[in-house]
Amino acid sequence: MQKVYLRKPKATADYTSQQQNKILHFSLQDSLPAGHIMVLNTHFGTLSYLACDEMNIPRLLKQEQFTNTELSVLMPLLELFPYYCPYEVLYAHFYAGGKANEEDIVKAREHLEEAMAEGNWDQEMRPVRCALSRTRLKIRSFNVDISSILATGYILLVTGEPEEEEEYEESRKVVAGRR
């Protein structure tokens, strides 16, 4: 018979702070309607769009799951909103697995400048652009778009609040019909 061992979570303050760092909240500088927020669980790669109803109860409107590669380019865009995200920042985060520091960004800037001088800038940025393309497709369901700024970088554009999930709407109608 196989033994099963259960791991007990650590009850230390360090463990609690690590868990809190895995969930990030983005109001997008008040670009979202009042009571709406985007929540990113970095551990599972899920971005959720929450809205509070009349009774101040949070309700899930949209949710998408992103790969680690997609998260590596989404994170700097969310963190720098409403400002643009320079190419070197995206490049550094992409190749550092989403955890780039200032030194990584400086190295990325120098590397991209060399690539520009040698004429292979497009080849260097192609993997980043592919990740951005996949991320753009997923984040559009939140009515947020990733727009390119010529020779500069990328920026997030909020185009409105997302529509509610059809399944959620149908379940609300069923519950309302039972009353």
C-alpha positions in Angstrom: 0.0 0.0 0.0 1.3 3.4 -0.9 1.7 6.0 1.8 0.2 9.4 1.5 1.8 12.4 3.1 0.1 15.7 3.4 2.2 18.9 3.5 1.2 21.3 6.2 1.4 25.0 5.1 3.8 27.1 7.1 2.0 29.5 9.4 4.8 32.1 9.4 4.5 35.7 8.4 6.9 35.0 5.5 4.6 32.4 4.0 1.6 34.7 4.3 3.5 37.5 2.5 4.5 35.1 -0.2 0.9 34.1 -0.7 -0.2 37.7 -0.9 2.4 38.6 -3.5 0.9 36.0 -5.8 -2.3 37.9 -6.2 -2.0 41.4 -7.6 -4.8 44.0 -8.0 -5.0 46.5 -10.8 -7.6 49.3 -10.9 -5.8 50.6 -14.1 -5.7 54.2 -12.7 -9.4 54.6 -12.5 -9.9 53.6 -16.2 -12.3 50.9 -15.0 -15.8 51.8 -13.7 -16.2 52.4 -10.0 -16.2 49.1 -8.1 -14.4 47.2 -10.9 -11.0 45.7 -10.6 -8.6 43.3 -12.4 -7.0 40.6 -10.2 -4.0 38.6 -11.4 -3.1 35.4 -9.7 0.6 35.0 -10.8 0.8 31.5 -9.4 -2.0 30.1 -11.6 -1.7 32.7 -14.4 -5.3 33.8 -14.2 -6.5 37.3 -14.8 -10.0 38.0 -13.4 -12.2 41.0 -13.9 -14.4 41.6 -10.8 -17.2 44.0 -10.2 -19.1 44.7 -7.0 -22.9 44.7 -7.3 -25.4 46.9 -5.5 -24.9 45.0 -2.2 -21.1 45.3 -2.5 -20.6 41.6 -3.3 -17.8 40.9 -5.8 -18.9 39.2 -9.0 -16.6 37.5 -11.6 -17.3 39.0 -15.1 -14.4 37.5 -17.0 -11.4 35.3 -16.4 -8.6 34.1 -18.7 -5.5 32.0 -18.0 -2.2 33.1 -19.3 1.0 31.0 -19.8 4.2 32.1 -18.1 5.5 33.5 -21.4 2.3 35.6 -21.8 2.5 36.7 -18.2 6.1 37.9 -18.7 4.9 40.5 -21.2 1.5 41.2 -19.6 3.0 42.1 -16.1 5.1 45.1 -17.2 2.2 46.4 -19.3 -0.2 46.3 -16.3 2.4 47.7 -13.9 3.3 50.6 -16.2 -0.3 51.5 -17.1 -1.3 54.3 -18.1 2.2 54.9 -19.5 3.8 53.0 -22.4 6.1 50.0 -21.8 9.4 50.4 -23.7 10.7 47.6 -25.9 13.7 47.0 -23.6 11.4 46.5 -20.6 9.3 43.9 -22.4 12.5 42.2 -23.8 14.1 42.1 -20.3 10.9 40.7 -18.7 10.4 38.2 -21.5 14.0 36.7 -21.2 14.1 37.0 -17.4 10.9 35.0 -16.9 8.9 38.0 -15.9 11.2 39.1 -13.1 13.5 41.7 -14.6 15.4 44.2 -12.6 17.0 47.5 -13.6 20.3 45.8 -14.5 18.4 43.4 -16.8 16.6 46.3 -18.5 19.9 48.2 -19.1 21.5 45.0 -20.6 18.3 44.6 -22.8 18.5 48.2 -24.0 22.2 47.8 -24.9 21.5 44.4 -26.7 18.6 45.9 -28.7 20.7 48.9 -29.7 23.4 46.5 -31.0 20.7 44.5 -32.8 19.4 47.7 -34.4 22.9 48.7 -35.5 23.5 45.2 -37.0 20.1 45.1 -38.7 18.6 42.2 -36.8 16.3 44.0 -34.4 13.2 42.3 -35.9 14.7 38.9 -35.3 15.5 39.7 -31.7 12.0 41.1 -31.0 10.1 38.4 -32.9 9.6 36.0 -29.9 8.4 39.0 -27.8 6.0 40.1 -30.5 4.6 36.5 -30.7 4.0 36.4 -27.0 2.3 39.8 -27.2 0.1 38.6 -30.0 -1.2 35.7 -28.0 -1.6 37.9 -24.9 -3.5 40.5 -27.0 -6.0 37.9 -28.1 -6.8 36.8 -24.6 -6.9 40.3 -23.0 -9.3 41.6 -25.6 -12.1 39.7 -23.9 -11.6 42.2 -21.0 -12.1 45.1 -23.5 -8.4 46.0 -23.1 -6.1 46.1 -26.1 -2.3 46.1 -26.5 -1.3 48.8 -28.9 2.0 49.3 -30.6 3.7 52.7 -30.5 6.1 53.0 -33.4 9.8 52.8 -32.5 8.9 53.1 -28.8 7.1 50.2 -27.2 3.6 49.0 -26.3 0.7 50.4 -24.3 -2.5 49.1 -22.8 -5.7 50.7 -24.0 -9.0 50.3 -22.0 -11.9 50.3 -24.4 -14.7 49.7 -21.9 -15.9 47.1 -19.4 -16.2 43.5 -20.5 -19.5 41.8 -21.1 -20.7 39.3 -18.5 -20.1 35.6 -19.2 -23.1 34.0 -20.9 -23.1 31.1 -18.4 -23.3 33.5 -15.5 -26.2 35.4 -17.1 -28.1 32.2 -17.8 -27.6 30.9 -14.2 -28.9 34.3 -12.9 -32.0 33.9 -15.0 -32.6 30.4 -13.7 -32.1 31.4 -10.1 -34.4 34.4 -10.6 -37.0 32.1 -12.2 -37.1 29.9 -9.1 -38.1 32.8 -6.8 
